[in-house]
Amino acid sequence: MIDPSAIRERFAAVGRGLNERTRRLFAAVEARTAGYGGIAASSRATGIARSSIGRGLKDLNDPASLSGEVRRPGSGRPALTETDATLLEDLRQLLEPATKGDPMRPLRWVSKSHAKLAAALCAMGHQVSKSTIPKLLGSLQYRRQVNRKTLESSRNPDRDAQFEHINTAVIAMQAAGKPVIAIDTKKKEPIGPYKNAGSDYRPKGCPDQVKVHDFVDAELGKVVPYGVYDIAANAGCVSPRVGPRPARGQALASTTIRRNSRSTRSAAGWT
């Protein structure tokens, strides 16, 4: 008796790396090995049509036919770019950076999904589906990319020298018994039940309830945490500034150092 589950398990192990020809050859080998009823069992286990398995058996009997392309020349549907000469150019116009934010354009920069690109092309008279858009974008050398912070030229030629100078000064100050503090400022955060990235353990089916929109609460406002940290003593403090309009960086940093000087000095042993 033929065991289809064994055939199915072997096919699942190698199926992703097979092309159209090797798939039917695999099914044909399984059918020949199984003997009587092998074609039906192989078809049920792999999902390959019996006619395709039959062609695979013919290929096994004639190994010379296995050379060359997987499909015969001329087989398959012609590419859309061959039957629609203006398709790529119209798609390029939709993706052109100069069209961003222009209300007179048929597509805005915030709507560059595959479905909306396909809908915009169809409105221009093209017959294209959203599943074809990724192939067309690839032919135009377009890739989905995230923003990159490069406008301020982070590759400063003096970057290493700056940090080496800071490190040398820190070592010298610590050797002299003087405090070296690091002041850090985190970004503004709205106060309240807002969504944050990440996850936490909760009872099943009971996630934390947060607001749908990130509009700032007029009463609670925002919080800006400023921290002062002594590197050698491993001591520091955090001073959160809360309100609808938190103070600016330099003013709040000075206030943080002044307000927490006593506790920080005592913990760090400053003189």
C-alpha positions in Angstrom: 0.0 0.0 0.0 1.3 3.4 -1.0 1.8 6.0 1.9 1.0 9.5 0.4 2.2 11.1 3.7 5.8 10.0 3.1 5.7 11.5 -0.5 4.1 14.7 0.9 6.8 15.0 3.5 9.6 14.6 1.0 8.0 17.1 -1.4 7.6 19.7 1.4 11.3 19.3 2.2 12.5 20.2 -1.4 9.5 21.7 -3.1 10.5 25.4 -2.7 13.7 24.9 -4.6 12.1 23.2 -7.6 11.1 24.7 -10.9 8.3 23.6 -13.1 10.3 20.8 -14.8 12.0 19.5 -11.6 8.6 19.4 -9.8 7.1 17.1 -12.4 10.3 15.0 -12.4 10.1 14.6 -8.7 6.5 13.5 -8.8 7.3 11.2 -11.7 10.1 9.5 -9.8 7.8 9.0 -6.8 5.1 7.6 -9.0 7.5 5.1 -10.7 9.0 4.1 -7.4 5.5 3.4 -5.9 4.5 1.2 -8.7 0.9 0.5 -9.5 -1.3 3.5 -8.5 1.8 5.6 -8.0 0.6 8.4 -10.3 -2.6 8.9 -8.4 -0.8 8.8 -5.0 1.9 11.2 -6.2 -0.7 13.6 -7.5 -2.7 13.6 -4.2 0.5 14.1 -2.1 2.1 16.9 -4.2 -0.9 18.6 -5.8 0.6 18.1 -9.3 -1.8 17.2 -12.0 -1.7 13.6 -13.3 -1.0 14.9 -16.9 2.1 16.8 -15.6 3.3 13.6 -13.9 2.7 11.7 -17.2 5.0 14.3 -19.0 7.5 13.8 -16.2 7.6 10.0 -16.9 8.1 10.7 -20.6 11.0 13.0 -19.7 12.5 10.2 -17.5 12.3 7.8 -20.5 14.0 10.4 -22.7 16.8 12.2 -20.7 18.0 14.1 -23.8 14.8 16.1 -23.7 15.8 17.6 -20.3 18.5 19.9 -21.7 17.8 23.6 -22.5 15.1 25.9 -21.1 12.4 24.7 -18.7 9.7 25.8 -21.1 9.6 25.7 -24.9 10.2 29.1 -26.7 7.1 31.1 -27.0 5.2 29.5 -24.2 3.6 31.5 -21.5 1.8 34.8 -21.6 3.7 37.8 -23.1 4.9 40.4 -20.6 2.6 43.4 -20.1 5.5 45.7 -21.0 5.6 44.1 -24.4 1.9 44.5 -25.1 1.5 47.9 -23.4 4.3 50.3 -24.5 3.5 53.2 -22.2 2.9 51.2 -19.0 6.4 51.6 -17.5 6.6 55.3 -18.4 3.2 56.0 -16.8 4.2 54.1 -13.7 7.5 56.1 -13.5 5.5 59.4 -13.7 3.4 58.2 -10.7 6.5 57.5 -8.8 8.5 60.6 -9.7 9.6 62.5 -6.6 8.6 65.8 -8.2 4.9 64.7 -7.8 5.1 64.6 -4.0 2.4 66.7 -2.4 1.0 68.1 -5.7 -2.8 68.0 -5.3 -3.3 68.0 -9.0 -1.5 64.7 -9.5 -3.5 61.4 -9.6 -1.4 59.9 -6.9 0.0 61.4 -3.7 3.3 60.3 -2.1 1.3 58.9 0.9 -0.6 56.5 -1.3 2.2 54.4 -2.9 0.7 51.0 -2.1 0.6 48.3 -4.8 -3.2 48.4 -4.8 -3.4 52.2 -5.3 -0.7 52.2 -7.9 -2.6 49.6 -9.8 -5.8 51.5 -9.5 -4.1 54.7 -10.7 -2.7 52.9 -13.8 -6.1 51.3 -14.5 -7.7 54.8 -14.4 -5.1 55.8 -17.1 -6.3 53.0 -19.3 -3.9 50.2 -18.5 -4.9 46.7 -17.6 -2.8 45.7 -14.6 -3.4 44.1 -11.2 -1.7 44.9 -7.9 0.2 41.6 -8.0 2.1 42.8 -11.1 3.2 46.1 -9.5 6.2 44.7 -7.6 7.6 43.2 -10.9 7.2 46.5 -12.7 8.8 48.4 -9.8 11.8 46.0 -9.9 12.3 46.6 -13.6 12.4 50.4 -12.9 15.0 49.8 -10.1 12.6 51.0 -7.4 12.9 49.5 -3.9 11.0 50.1 -0.7 13.4 52.0 1.6 13.4 53.7 5.0 14.6 57.2 5.7 18.3 57.6 6.2 19.8 60.3 8.4 22.5 61.8 6.2 21.6 65.5 5.6 23.8 66.7 8.4 26.8 64.7 7.0 27.3 62.2 9.9 30.5 61.1 8.2 32.5 64.0 9.5 36.2 63.5 8.9 37.0 64.9 12.4 34.4 62.6 14.1 37.0 60.2 15.5 39.3 63.0 16.6 36.5 64.7 18.5 35.7 61.6 20.5 39.3 60.8 21.1 39.8 64.3 22.5 36.7 63.9 24.7 37.8 60.6 26.0 41.3 61.9 26.8 39.8 64.9 28.7 37.5 62.6 30.7 40.3 60.3 31.8 42.4 63.3 32.9 39.5 64.8 34.9 38.7 61.5 36.6 42.4 61.0 37.4 42.4 64.4 39.1 39.4 63.4 41.2 37.0 65.8 39.5 33.5 64.9 38.5 32.6 64.2 34.9 28.9 64.3 34.1 26.9 63.3 31.1 23.7 65.1 30.4 21.1 63.3 28.3 17.8 64.4 27.0 15.1 62.1 25.7 12.5 63.1 23.1 9.2 64.7 24.1 6.5 62.2 25.0 2.8 62.9 25.4 1.5 62.0 28.9 -1.4 59.5 29.0 -2.4 56.1 27.7 -0.7 56.3 24.3 0.6 53.5 22.1 4.3 52.6 22.3 6.4 50.2 20.4 7.2 46.9 22.0 5.2 44.4 24.0 4.6 43.3 27.6 3.2 40.2 29.3 -0.5 40.5 30.0 -3.3 38.0 30.6 -4.5 36.4 27.4 -7.0 38.5 25.6 -6.5 41.5 27.9 -4.1 44.0 26.2 -3.6 47.4 27.6 -6.1 49.9 26.2 -4.6 53.0 24.7 -5.9 55.9 22.7 -6.4 55.6 18.9 -4.8 59.0 18.1 -1.7 60.6 19.5 -3.1 64.0 20.0 -1.5 65.8 23.0 -3.7 66.1 26.1 -4.3 69.8 26.7 -4.2 69.4 30.5 -1.4 66.9 30.9 0.8 68.1 28.0 4.2 66.4 27.4 7.1 65.3 29.5 10.8 65.8 28.7 13.2 63.7 30.9 16.6 65.2 31.5 19.3 63.1 33.1 22.6 63.9 34.8 25.0 61.0 35.3 28.4 60.8 36.9 30.4 58.2 35.0 33.0 57.3 37.7 30.6 57.2 40.7 27.8 55.5 38.7 25.3 58.0 40.3 22.9 60.3 38.7 19.3 61.7 38.7 16.5 62.4 36.2 14.4 65.5 36.2 11.2 65.3 34.1 9.8 68.5 32.8 6.0 68.3 32.5 3.6 70.7 31.0 2.0 71.8 27.8 5.1 73.7 26.8 8.3 72.1 28.3 11.3 74.3 28.7 14.0 74.4 26.1 17.1 72.2 26.2 19.8 74.5 27.7 17.5 76.1 30.3 16.2 72.8 31.5 19.6 71.1 31.6 20.9 73.9 33.8 17.9 73.6 36.1 18.4 69.9 36.3 22.0 70.2 37.4 21.2 73.0 39.9 18.1 71.3 41.5 19.8 67.9 41.9 23.3 69.1 42.7 23.0 68.3 46.4 21.8 64.7 46.1 24.1 63.9 43.2 27.2 65.4 44.9 26.4 63.5 48.1 26.0 60.2 46.2 29.1 60.8 44.0 31.3 62.2 46.7 31.9 65.5 44.9 33.7 68.3 46.6 
